[in-house]
Amino acid sequence: MRYDDNFKELCAALEGAGAFLVVEDAKGRVNAMTIGWAQLGVIWGEPIMSVLVRPSRHTFDMLKTATHFSVCVPRSGELKKELAFCGTKSGREYDKLRVCGLKLKDGAVKGVKYLDGCALVYQCAMYGASGLSREALSPQALAKYYQPGEVPHTLYFGKIIKAEHFK
Ligand SMILES: Cc1cc2nc3c(=O)[nH]c(=O)nc-3n(C[C@H](O)[C@H](O)[C@H](O)COP(=O)(O)O)c2cc1C
């Protein structure tokens, strides 16, 4: 599919139970965390998926050495328990994929894996990252989403190398 096909389905998942952000680190360890914040569009003349990850997440540490990531969107109403588990438990304490029985597939290139059984899969090559600064955020966003003094999310920009829709 084109990267922007099924945009509504992506947004419905982000507004609902979430999607999986799957990251493989330099040692080949793979973790999945649930995300509700992501953006799809065009930057630097490329189709880009950006995801936002708090510094406290295990995924944040893994992204330090990751060359790619994937965003995997279940069909509406599916994998809800798995999304809840991957959105509340950390890869520091659990092998979440094993506990959830989620199966990995090899992506188009080395360094990217995705989850079997999802409706939409966006395979992304890391294209840049930028930490949000407290100064750049509105007082409303700061008050609603961050503790006093907490470092906000980092934005990771992924160039979409393959977007797939599985029936
Ligand atoms: C529906 C939902 C959406 C979430 N969205 C995000 C997000 O966009 N960014 C983020 O940093 N954490 C988000 N979280 C929280 C992480 O998924 C959660 O802290 C997870 O346990 C982190 O896993 P990790 O430590 O293995 O990386 C979300 C959780 C849920 C349940």
The ligand as an SDF file (V2000), in Angstrom:
LIG
                    3D

 31 33  0  0  0  0  0  0  0  0999 V2000
   -2.8090    3.1590   24.9880 C   0  0  0  0  0  0  0  0  0  0  0  0
   -1.4000    3.5020   25.4290 C   0  0  0  0  0  0  0  0  0  0  0  0
   -0.6720    4.4230   24.6980 C   0  0  0  0  0  0  0  0  0  0  0  0
    0.6410    4.7720   25.0900 C   0  0  0  0  0  0  0  0  0  0  0  0
    1.3450    5.6770   24.3420 N   0  0  0  0  0  0  0  0  0  0  0  0
    2.6310    5.9590   24.6730 C   0  0  0  0  0  0  0  0  0  0  0  0
    3.4030    6.8420   23.8290 C   0  0  0  0  0  0  0  0  0  0  0  0
    2.9670    7.2950   22.7730 O   0  0  0  0  0  0  0  0  0  0  0  0
    4.6730    7.1380   24.2390 N   0  0  0  0  0  0  0  0  0  0  0  0
    5.2160    6.6290   25.4110 C   0  0  0  0  0  0  0  0  0  0  0  0
    6.3690    6.9430   25.7290 O   0  0  0  0  0  0  0  0  0  0  0  0
    4.5090    5.7700   26.1980 N   0  0  0  0  0  0  0  0  0  0  0  0
    3.2460    5.4140   25.8370 C   0  0  0  0  0  0  0  0  0  0  0  0
    2.5230    4.5270   26.6110 N   0  0  0  0  0  0  0  0  0  0  0  0
    3.1460    3.9250   27.7920 C   0  0  0  0  0  0  0  0  0  0  0  0
    4.1070    2.7640   27.4610 C   0  0  0  0  0  0  0  0  0  0  0  0
    3.5480    1.8790   26.5140 O   0  0  0  0  0  0  0  0  0  0  0  0
    4.4360    1.9890   28.7480 C   0  0  0  0  0  0  0  0  0  0  0  0
    5.0550    2.8380   29.7030 O   0  0  0  0  0  0  0  0  0  0  0  0
    5.2700    0.7390   28.5170 C   0  0  0  0  0  0  0  0  0  0  0  0
    5.2180   -0.0610   29.6690 O   0  0  0  0  0  0  0  0  0  0  0  0
    6.7230    1.0650   28.1770 C   0  0  0  0  0  0  0  0  0  0  0  0
    7.3700   -0.1320   27.8620 O   0  0  0  0  0  0  0  0  0  0  0  0
    8.9570   -0.3070   27.8530 P   0  0  0  0  0  0  0  0  0  0  0  0
    9.4750    0.1330   29.2100 O   0  0  0  0  0  0  0  0  0  0  0  0
    9.1550   -1.7730   27.5950 O   0  0  0  0  0  0  0  0  0  0  0  0
    9.4810    0.5410   26.7490 O   0  0  0  0  0  0  0  0  0  0  0  0
    1.2180    4.1730   26.2440 C   0  0  0  0  0  0  0  0  0  0  0  0
    0.4650    3.2350   26.9700 C   0  0  0  0  0  0  0  0  0  0  0  0
   -0.8180    2.8920   26.5650 C   0  0  0  0  0  0  0  0  0  0  0  0
   -1.5900    1.8570   27.3590 C   0  0  0  0  0  0  0  0  0  0  0  0
  1  2  1  0
  2  3  1  0
  2 30  2  0
  3  4  2  0
  4  5  1  0
  4 28  1  0
  5  6  2  0
  6  7  1  0
  6 13  1  0
  7  8  2  0
  7  9  1  0
  9 10  1  0
 10 11  2  0
 10 12  1  0
 12 13  2  0
 13 14  1  0
 14 15  1  0
 14 28  1  0
 15 16  1  0
 16 17  1  0
 16 18  1  0
 18 19  1  0
 18 20  1  0
 20 21  1  0
 20 22  1  0
 22 23  1  0
 23 24  1  0
 24 25  2  0
 24 26  1  0
 24 27  1  0
 28 29  2  0
 29 30  1  0
 30 31  1  0
M  END
$$$$
